[in-house]
Amino acid sequence: EERTESTRLLQGQEKEEEEQLRDAGRAGTARIAQDVNNQVEKGKDPELEEQFNALRREHTETLQELQRAHEQEKLLLAESHHRSQAALQEKIQVLNSQLKSFQERMKRVEESLLSTDYKKHIQVQG
């Protein structure tokens, strides 16, 4: 149950981060494009078009780097989650084994006490 909840939270965070990256990329590109287009329209300057293209390439590269970093972080978090999950599963197995052993001992003690009580009862009666 906790595992499912943490998985849902992790997926929700991933989607939110991806949306933020996309929104930031779109907003940055749109802003740069608008600024440069305004300048280009004013002067129709080839140098400005060159700057615009350079800025667009730079922005695209930066966005790709951010996306790669995000994917890498997502993979690391998933790996960490799986390791934690495996460790917890192992701990659950150990605790279940200990519980079973304890229950078996309690049953033997109970049977021994009943046997002792029965023998005493026979001695008293017999």
C-alpha positions in Angstrom: 0.0 0.0 0.0 2.8 2.4 0.9 4.7 1.2 -2.1 1.8 2.0 -4.4 1.4 5.4 -2.8 5.1 6.3 -3.1 5.0 5.1 -6.7 2.0 7.3 -7.5 3.7 10.3 -5.8 6.9 9.7 -7.8 5.0 9.4 -11.0 3.1 12.6 -10.2 6.3 14.5 -9.5 7.8 13.2 -12.7 4.8 14.4 -14.8 4.8 17.8 -13.1 8.6 18.2 -13.7 8.2 17.2 -17.3 5.4 19.7 -17.8 7.4 22.4 -16.1 10.4 21.7 -18.4 8.2 21.8 -21.4 6.4 25.0 -20.3 9.7 26.7 -19.5 11.1 25.6 -22.9 8.1 26.9 -24.8 8.0 30.2 -22.9 11.7 30.8 -23.4 11.6 30.0 -27.1 8.5 32.1 -27.6 10.0 35.1 -25.7 13.3 34.9 -27.6 11.5 34.4 -30.9 9.2 37.4 -30.3 12.1 39.7 -29.2 14.2 38.8 -32.2 11.3 38.9 -34.6 10.4 42.4 -33.4 14.0 43.5 -34.0 14.2 41.7 -37.4 10.9 43.3 -38.5 12.3 46.7 -37.6 15.5 46.4 -39.5 15.3 43.2 -41.5 18.9 42.9 -40.5 20.6 39.6 -41.5 22.9 39.9 -38.5 19.9 39.8 -36.2 18.6 36.7 -38.0 22.0 35.1 -37.4 21.8 36.1 -33.7 18.3 34.7 -33.5 19.3 31.4 -35.0 22.3 31.2 -32.7 20.1 31.9 -29.7 17.5 29.4 -30.8 20.3 26.7 -31.2 21.6 27.6 -27.7 18.2 27.4 -26.2 17.5 24.1 -27.8 20.8 22.6 -26.6 20.1 23.9 -23.0 16.6 22.4 -23.1 18.0 19.1 -24.3 20.6 19.1 -21.5 17.9 19.8 -18.9 15.8 17.0 -20.3 18.7 14.6 -20.1 19.5 15.7 -16.6 15.8 15.2 -15.6 15.7 11.7 -17.2 19.0 10.7 -15.4 17.6 12.0 -12.1 14.4 10.1 -12.7 16.3 6.9 -13.4 18.4 7.4 -10.2 15.3 7.9 -8.1 13.6 4.9 -9.6 16.7 2.8 -8.9 16.8 4.0 -5.3 13.1 3.3 -4.9 13.6 -0.3 -6.1 16.6 -0.8 -3.8 14.6 0.5 -0.8 11.6 -1.6 -1.8 13.8 -4.8 -2.1 15.3 -4.1 1.3 11.9 -3.6 2.9 10.6 -6.8 1.3 13.6 -8.7 2.7 13.0 -7.2 6.2 9.3 -8.3 5.9 10.4 -11.8 5.1 12.7 -11.9 8.1 10.0 -10.6 10.4 7.5 -13.1 9.0 9.9 -15.9 9.6 10.6 -14.8 13.2 6.9 -14.5 13.8 6.3 -18.0 12.5 9.1 -19.4 14.7 7.7 -17.6 17.7 4.2 -18.9 17.1 5.5 -22.5 16.8 7.3 -22.1 20.1 4.2 -20.7 21.7 2.2 -23.7 20.5 4.8 -26.2 21.9 4.8 -24.4 25.2 1.0 -24.4 25.3 0.9 -28.1 24.4 3.5 -28.9 27.1 1.5 -27.0 29.7 -1.6 -28.8 28.8 0.2 -32.1 29.0 1.6 -31.3 32.4 -1.8 -30.1 33.7 -3.4 -33.3 32.4 -0.7 -35.5 34.1 -1.2 -33.6 37.4 -5.0 -34.0 37.0 -4.6 -37.8 36.5 -2.3 -38.1 39.6 -4.7 -36.1 41.7 -7.7 -38.3 40.5 -5.8 -41.6 40.4 
